[in-house]
Amino acid sequence: MSVHDIPLQTLTGQPATLGDFGGSTVLVVNVASQCGLTPQYAGLQRLQDRFAGRGLVVAGFPCNQFGAQEPGTPDEISEFCSVNYGVTFPMFAKIDVNGPDRHPLYAELTEVPDAEGNAGDIQWNFEKFLVGADGKVIARFRPMTEPEAPEVVAAIEASLAG
């Protein structure tokens, strides 16, 4: 099964898949509203603004598994993202990214190694996966890598050039 086919739910409760963004490269990010890395929302939104016209979609997946830093309801999460960071990219229902209740999307994503060759569990909020238009995972970036870091932008540019 391609990651494009895995059933998801939007933050508003609608069924969805990454395949709904057919033909787009998707940057999948587990996000949280009360984390030291939360300001990365701003960089994610700038990536969305900069590359949306060329086929990039940023997709946020709230997760409360790291220090309980995403305790909000869907409405609270939506309002927080909109008011504080002007988020316009798609947000999905809160999920688990590690452990026995790991969402099937993250069961697939965590099989992919990062630049150092390490696969496995998500380390913290704001880990990023670049998924190509074909549903294959192109790259994995750990939480401390800023959304607009040169290596992230280069991977996005390369994926959109193809």
C-alpha positions in Angstrom: 0.0 0.0 0.0 1.3 3.4 -0.9 1.2 6.2 1.8 -1.2 7.9 -0.7 -3.8 5.2 0.1 -3.7 5.2 3.9 -7.0 6.5 5.3 -6.7 9.7 7.2 -9.1 12.1 8.9 -8.9 15.9 8.6 -8.9 18.1 11.7 -12.6 18.8 10.9 -13.3 15.1 10.9 -13.6 14.5 7.1 -12.1 11.4 5.5 -9.0 12.0 3.5 -5.8 10.5 2.1 -2.5 12.0 1.0 -3.6 10.8 -2.5 -6.2 13.5 -2.4 -3.3 15.9 -3.2 -2.6 13.9 -6.4 0.4 15.0 -8.3 1.7 17.0 -5.3 4.8 16.6 -3.2 3.7 16.5 0.5 5.7 17.5 3.5 4.3 15.5 6.4 5.0 17.0 9.8 3.9 15.9 13.3 3.0 19.2 15.0 2.2 20.5 18.5 1.0 23.9 19.9 2.9 24.0 23.2 6.4 22.9 22.1 9.7 24.8 22.0 9.7 24.0 18.3 6.2 25.3 17.7 7.6 28.4 16.0 8.5 26.1 13.1 4.8 26.5 12.1 5.9 29.9 10.6 8.6 28.3 8.4 6.2 25.5 7.4 3.6 28.2 6.3 6.3 30.1 4.4 7.2 26.8 2.6 3.5 26.3 1.7 3.3 29.9 0.4 6.5 29.7 -1.5 6.0 26.3 -3.2 2.2 25.7 -3.3 2.0 27.0 -6.9 4.6 24.5 -7.9 2.9 21.5 -6.3 3.9 21.3 -2.6 1.5 20.7 0.1 2.5 20.9 3.8 0.4 18.5 5.9 0.2 18.9 9.7 -0.5 16.0 12.0 -1.1 17.1 15.6 0.4 14.7 18.2 0.2 14.7 22.0 2.9 12.1 22.6 5.8 14.3 23.4 5.5 16.1 26.7 1.7 16.4 26.3 2.4 19.4 24.2 -0.7 19.1 22.0 -3.6 18.8 24.5 -6.1 20.9 22.4 -9.3 19.9 20.8 -9.6 20.1 17.0 -11.2 23.6 17.3 -8.5 24.8 19.7 -5.7 23.5 17.4 -7.2 25.1 14.4 -7.7 28.4 16.1 -4.2 28.4 17.5 -2.6 27.7 14.1 -4.7 30.3 12.4 -4.3 33.1 14.9 -0.7 32.6 15.8 0.9 31.4 12.5 -1.7 32.1 9.8 -1.6 28.4 8.9 -3.5 27.7 5.6 -2.0 24.2 4.9 -4.1 21.1 5.6 -4.3 19.9 9.2 -5.3 16.4 10.1 -6.8 14.7 13.2 -4.6 14.2 16.2 -2.7 10.9 16.0 -0.1 8.8 17.7 3.2 8.6 15.7 4.9 6.1 18.0 4.0 3.1 20.1 1.2 0.5 19.9 -1.4 2.9 18.6 0.9 4.4 16.0 -1.1 5.6 13.0 -0.6 3.4 9.9 0.8 6.4 8.0 3.6 6.7 10.6 4.1 2.9 10.6 5.2 3.4 7.0 7.0 6.7 7.4 9.1 5.5 10.4 10.6 2.8 8.2 12.4 5.5 6.2 15.9 6.4 7.4 17.1 10.0 7.9 20.3 11.4 6.3 22.4 9.5 8.8 20.7 6.2 8.0 18.6 6.0 11.1 15.0 4.8 10.8 12.6 4.1 13.6 10.6 6.1 16.1 9.8 9.8 15.7 12.1 11.7 18.0 9.9 14.7 18.9 7.4 17.1 17.5 8.1 18.6 14.1 9.8 15.6 12.4 9.4 16.0 8.7 8.9 13.6 5.8 9.0 14.6 2.2 6.7 12.4 0.1 6.9 12.6 -3.7 4.0 12.8 -6.0 4.3 9.1 -6.6 3.8 8.3 -2.9 7.4 7.4 -2.2 9.1 8.9 0.7 12.0 11.1 -0.6 13.6 12.3 2.6 13.3 12.4 6.4 14.3 15.4 8.5 14.6 15.3 12.3 12.8 17.8 14.5 15.7 20.2 15.0 16.0 20.7 11.3 14.2 24.0 10.5 11.6 23.8 7.8 13.5 26.3 5.6 16.9 24.7 6.2 18.9 24.5 3.0 18.7 20.7 2.8 14.9 20.7 3.2 14.5 23.4 0.5 16.9 21.6 -1.8 14.9 18.3 -1.4 11.6 20.2 -2.1 13.1 21.9 -5.2 14.4 18.6 -6.5 11.1 16.9 -6.0 9.2 19.6 -7.8 11.6 19.7 -10.7 10.9 16.1 -11.7 
